[in-house]
Amino acid sequence: MRNALGQLWSFLRTPEGAKLARYTAVSAISALTSILILTIVYGVLRLWTEVWSVLFSNVMAGIPSYFLNRQWVWGKAGRSHLWREVIPFWVTSLTGIGFALVAASLARSYAQSHDLHHLARTVLVVGANVAAFGIVWLLKFMILNRVFVQIADAEVGPEH
């Protein structure tokens, strides 16, 4: 166990490990933002159905997630490039949101068929949202890391 922790600590001290740690922190911030918004709009205010509430909360959480990832994880500054940064980020985010919408729909069906009260429905919908994003978390990192590293390489140019 001690050796595994030592290896993890050593990895986190590498540039790639530090990037993964920052990405994880941004994901945690985004997840907490989404959970908070979802709990408020669905659980407390009851503004929309499960599916619309999940969509809204995840799009709202995606906005600060984009800027935190871009600046803190990948070290980008200045104007965002629409096709190289914004579109890949939102395509991967919307894929995650799509999984979350399917999970919310399944949670709604389960809650209706089991006649769950609103608090139990809220817990189920929030849990389904977290589970859906957990599934696509690593895939999203791998895709975005590749996109942003390619952009950085293109800006620096080939090594001589």
Buried (B, 14 or more C-beta within 10 A) or exposed (E): EEEEEEEEEEEEEEEEBEBBBBBEEBBEBBBEBBBBBBBEBBBEEEEBBBBBBBBBBBBBBBEEBBEBBBEBBBEBEEEEEEEBBEEBBBEBBBBBBBBBBBBBBBBBEBBEEEEBEEEEBBBBBBEBBBEBBEEBBEEBBEBBBEBBEEBEEEEEEEEE
